[in-house]
Amino acid sequence: MAKANPLQFIQQTRSEIAKVVWPTRREVLLTTAMVFALAALTAVFFSLVDLAIRSGLAAMLGLFA
């Protein structure tokens, strides 16, 4: 591939950036809220799984002690 000179590179870069479809403010806020909600849901799920495993192990170890 031929090496482009710096001026051509800048022109091509501007041309490609002009093709980008940027998300709207509403889309950004909505997807951000979804990420936070799913992160919180995942944290609650894994906390409950951890609690169940800890309780199960404590009960099992209590039987053998």
KOLVO-926304 format. One record per residue (C-alpha): residue number from 1; residue in three letters; chain; x, y, z. Coordinates in nm, 4 decimals, padded with zeros to 6 digits. Layout:
% residues N
<atom><n>NUM</n><res>ALA</res><chain>A</chain><px>X</px><py>Y</py><pz>Z</pz></atom>
...
END
This chain:
% residues 65
<atom><n>1</n><res>MET</res><chain>A</chain><px>00.0000</px><py>00.0000</py><pz>00.0000</pz></atom>
<atom><n>2</n><res>ALA</res><chain>A</chain><px>00.1370</px><py>00.3378</py><pz>-00.0993</pz></atom>
<atom><n>3</n><res>LYS</res><chain>A</chain><px>00.2200</px><py>00.5828</py><pz>00.1740</pz></atom>
<atom><n>4</n><res>ALA</res><chain>A</chain><px>-00.0059</px><py>00.8911</py><pz>00.1636</pz></atom>
<atom><n>5</n><res>ASN</res><chain>A</chain><px>00.1378</px><py>01.2313</py><pz>00.2276</pz></atom>
<atom><n>6</n><res>PRO</res><chain>A</chain><px>00.0237</px><py>01.4103</py><pz>00.5443</pz></atom>
<atom><n>7</n><res>LEU</res><chain>A</chain><px>-00.2203</px><py>01.6401</py><pz>00.3607</pz></atom>
<atom><n>8</n><res>GLN</res><chain>A</chain><px>-00.3957</px><py>01.3451</py><pz>00.1950</pz></atom>
<atom><n>9</n><res>PHE</res><chain>A</chain><px>-00.4082</px><py>01.1632</py><pz>00.5267</pz></atom>
<atom><n>10</n><res>ILE</res><chain>A</chain><px>-00.5786</px><py>01.4588</py><pz>00.6974</pz></atom>
<atom><n>11</n><res>GLN</res><chain>A</chain><px>-00.8281</px><py>01.4945</py><pz>00.4109</pz></atom>
<atom><n>12</n><res>GLN</res><chain>A</chain><px>-00.9108</px><py>01.1222</py><pz>00.4196</pz></atom>
<atom><n>13</n><res>THR</res><chain>A</chain><px>-00.9460</px><py>01.1289</py><pz>00.7965</pz></atom>
<atom><n>14</n><res>ARG</res><chain>A</chain><px>-01.1874</px><py>01.4230</py><pz>00.7826</pz></atom>
<atom><n>15</n><res>SER</res><chain>A</chain><px>-01.3833</px><py>01.2469</py><pz>00.5093</pz></atom>
<atom><n>16</n><res>GLU</res><chain>A</chain><px>-01.4181</px><py>00.9304</py><pz>00.7206</pz></atom>
<atom><n>17</n><res>ILE</res><chain>A</chain><px>-01.5122</px><py>01.1216</py><pz>01.0380</pz></atom>
<atom><n>18</n><res>ALA</res><chain>A</chain><px>-01.7849</px><py>01.3027</py><pz>00.8427</pz></atom>
<atom><n>19</n><res>LYS</res><chain>A</chain><px>-01.9429</px><py>00.9597</py><pz>00.7714</pz></atom>
<atom><n>20</n><res>VAL</res><chain>A</chain><px>-01.9766</px><py>00.8754</py><pz>01.1419</pz></atom>
<atom><n>21</n><res>VAL</res><chain>A</chain><px>-02.3327</px><py>00.8789</py><pz>01.2731</pz></atom>
<atom><n>22</n><res>TRP</res><chain>A</chain><px>-02.3096</px><py>01.0124</py><pz>01.6267</pz></atom>
<atom><n>23</n><res>PRO</res><chain>A</chain><px>-02.5740</px><py>00.9100</py><pz>01.8825</pz></atom>
<atom><n>24</n><res>THR</res><chain>A</chain><px>-02.8259</px><py>01.1659</py><pz>02.0001</pz></atom>
<atom><n>25</n><res>ARG</res><chain>A</chain><px>-02.8199</px><py>01.2972</py><pz>02.3550</pz></atom>
<atom><n>26</n><res>ARG</res><chain>A</chain><px>-03.1325</px><py>01.0903</py><pz>02.4324</pz></atom>
<atom><n>27</n><res>GLU</res><chain>A</chain><px>-02.9681</px><py>00.7715</py><pz>02.3023</pz></atom>
<atom><n>28</n><res>VAL</res><chain>A</chain><px>-02.6579</px><py>00.8330</py><pz>02.5128</pz></atom>
<atom><n>29</n><res>LEU</res><chain>A</chain><px>-02.8615</px><py>00.8968</py><pz>02.8280</pz></atom>
<atom><n>30</n><res>LEU</res><chain>A</chain><px>-03.0824</px><py>00.5923</py><pz>02.7650</pz></atom>
<atom><n>31</n><res>THR</res><chain>A</chain><px>-02.7947</px><py>00.3530</py><pz>02.7048</pz></atom>
<atom><n>32</n><res>THR</res><chain>A</chain><px>-02.6056</px><py>00.4957</py><pz>03.0044</pz></atom>
<atom><n>33</n><res>ALA</res><chain>A</chain><px>-02.9091</px><py>00.4376</py><pz>03.2270</pz></atom>
<atom><n>34</n><res>MET</res><chain>A</chain><px>-02.9408</px><py>00.0835</py><pz>03.0920</pz></atom>
<atom><n>35</n><res>VAL</res><chain>A</chain><px>-02.5753</px><py>00.0107</py><pz>03.1684</pz></atom>
<atom><n>36</n><res>PHE</res><chain>A</chain><px>-02.6113</px><py>00.1378</py><pz>03.5264</pz></atom>
<atom><n>37</n><res>ALA</res><chain>A</chain><px>-02.9354</px><py>-00.0579</py><pz>03.5780</pz></atom>
<atom><n>38</n><res>LEU</res><chain>A</chain><px>-02.7854</px><py>-00.3812</py><pz>03.4452</pz></atom>
<atom><n>39</n><res>ALA</res><chain>A</chain><px>-02.4693</px><py>-00.3311</py><pz>03.6511</pz></atom>
<atom><n>40</n><res>ALA</res><chain>A</chain><px>-02.6806</px><py>-00.2845</py><pz>03.9651</pz></atom>
<atom><n>41</n><res>LEU</res><chain>A</chain><px>-02.8916</px><py>-00.5898</py><pz>03.8789</pz></atom>
<atom><n>42</n><res>THR</res><chain>A</chain><px>-02.5788</px><py>-00.7975</py><pz>03.8236</pz></atom>
<atom><n>43</n><res>ALA</res><chain>A</chain><px>-02.4310</px><py>-00.6783</py><pz>04.1540</pz></atom>
<atom><n>44</n><res>VAL</res><chain>A</chain><px>-02.7487</px><py>-00.7773</py><pz>04.3407</pz></atom>
<atom><n>45</n><res>PHE</res><chain>A</chain><px>-02.7570</px><py>-01.1175</py><pz>04.1686</pz></atom>
<atom><n>46</n><res>PHE</res><chain>A</chain><px>-02.3967</px><py>-01.2008</py><pz>04.2550</pz></atom>
<atom><n>47</n><res>SER</res><chain>A</chain><px>-02.4422</px><py>-01.0735</py><pz>04.6113</pz></atom>
<atom><n>48</n><res>LEU</res><chain>A</chain><px>-02.7346</px><py>-01.3122</py><pz>04.6547</pz></atom>
<atom><n>49</n><res>VAL</res><chain>A</chain><px>-02.5377</px><py>-01.6007</py><pz>04.5031</pz></atom>
<atom><n>50</n><res>ASP</res><chain>A</chain><px>-02.2468</px><py>-01.5224</py><pz>04.7353</pz></atom>
<atom><n>51</n><res>LEU</res><chain>A</chain><px>-02.4794</px><py>-01.5087</py><pz>05.0360</pz></atom>
<atom><n>52</n><res>ALA</res><chain>A</chain><px>-02.6340</px><py>-01.8443</py><pz>04.9422</pz></atom>
<atom><n>53</n><res>ILE</res><chain>A</chain><px>-02.2954</px><py>-02.0107</py><pz>04.9001</pz></atom>
<atom><n>54</n><res>ARG</res><chain>A</chain><px>-02.1641</px><py>-01.8653</py><pz>05.2276</pz></atom>
<atom><n>55</n><res>SER</res><chain>A</chain><px>-02.4768</px><py>-01.9751</py><pz>05.4149</pz></atom>
<atom><n>56</n><res>GLY</res><chain>A</chain><px>-02.4592</px><py>-02.3227</py><pz>05.2623</pz></atom>
<atom><n>57</n><res>LEU</res><chain>A</chain><px>-02.0938</px><py>-02.3645</py><pz>05.3515</pz></atom>
<atom><n>58</n><res>ALA</res><chain>A</chain><px>-02.1480</px><py>-02.2330</py><pz>05.7037</pz></atom>
<atom><n>59</n><res>ALA</res><chain>A</chain><px>-02.4337</px><py>-02.4791</py><pz>05.7524</pz></atom>
<atom><n>60</n><res>MET</res><chain>A</chain><px>-02.2272</px><py>-02.7676</py><pz>05.6160</pz></atom>
<atom><n>61</n><res>LEU</res><chain>A</chain><px>-01.9251</px><py>-02.6809</py><pz>05.8292</pz></atom>
<atom><n>62</n><res>GLY</res><chain>A</chain><px>-02.1484</px><py>-02.6404</py><pz>06.1313</pz></atom>
<atom><n>63</n><res>LEU</res><chain>A</chain><px>-02.2742</px><py>-02.9958</py><pz>06.0857</pz></atom>
<atom><n>64</n><res>PHE</res><chain>A</chain><px>-01.9234</px><py>-03.1395</py><pz>06.0875</pz></atom>
<atom><n>65</n><res>ALA</res><chain>A</chain><px>-01.7902</px><py>-02.9334</py><pz>06.3782</pz></atom>
END
